[in-house]
């Protein structure tokens, strides 16, 4: 069951936090940067589900890793243009790093 996959739950929780946080972005950016953040996060959730359902999941795991890097850049950009507070940025980065570690462990266990 997908709910038992820790990385899925972490990505899901990250989306909930991102959704609340980007709602505070300036209206002029709400449909640009915030949309990229949310779409990238949704795509990471989708990839986790697809990878979990396949036996050969390395390709989806690699793509998930790339999406996580893209998400990290969008979060950093949001902080650099003062859409995120330092506290919000730290929360995002801690979650991103945690998901990255989980993804690395998942990839290693899948390749064995």
ABEGO torsion letter per residue (X at the ends): XAAABAAAAAAAAAAAAAAAAAAABBAAAAABAAAAAAAAAAAAAAAAAAAAABABAAAAAAAAAAAAAAAAAAAAAAAAAGABBAAAAAAAAAAAAAAAAAAAAAAAAAAX
